Amino acid sequence: MQKAREPVARLLQQFWKDERGQDIAEYAVMLAVILVIVVGTIRLIGSNANNVFSQVGSAIQ
């Protein structure tokens, strides 16, 4: 059973030492932050735009 674990342990060590994985994680975090900012901005602009259109529509009537 010990021999079956050796390839897995070796694979995990390679992943741990591989620095390319850290770059991917950093890009994922940056993408998540950008998405949160974009979604928040769209929600804010969307609600304000809805209010403006409602006011304009009421003024026209």
N, C-alpha and C positions, 0 to 999 in steps of 0.2 A: 504494500500500500504506500510505503514511503516513496518508492520510485515514481508512482503516479503523480505525486505532488511536486516533484522536482521540476518538471517542465512548466507547471503553473507558477511556481515560485520564481523561476528564471524569467518568465514572461512578465510577471509583476515587477520584478527588479528592473527590467528593460523599460517598462512604462514609467517607472518612478524616476529613472535617470534621464529619460528622454525629455529634453527641454522644449521640443516642438509642441508637446501637449500643453505646456504652460502658455504658449502663445495663443493657442486655440481657446483656452479658457479665458484669457484676457480679452480676446476679440468677442467672445460670447458675452462677457460682462459689459463691455462697451456697447454692444448691440442692444442689450437689455435696457441699459440706461437711456440710450437714444430713443428706443421705442416708447419708454415711459414718458419721456419729454414730449415726443411727437403726439402720443395719444392724449396727454394732458392738455397740450396746446389746442389740438383739434376739438376737444370737448369744451374748452373755454371759449374758443372762437365760435363754435357751433351754437352754444347757448346765447352768446351775445348777438350773433347774426340773427338768430330767431327773434330776439327781442326787437332788434332794429326793424326787421321786416314786418313784425306785428304793428309797431308804431307807425311805420310808413303806410301800411294797409289801413290802419284806423284813421290816419290823417287824410287819406284819399277819399274815404267814404264820407 
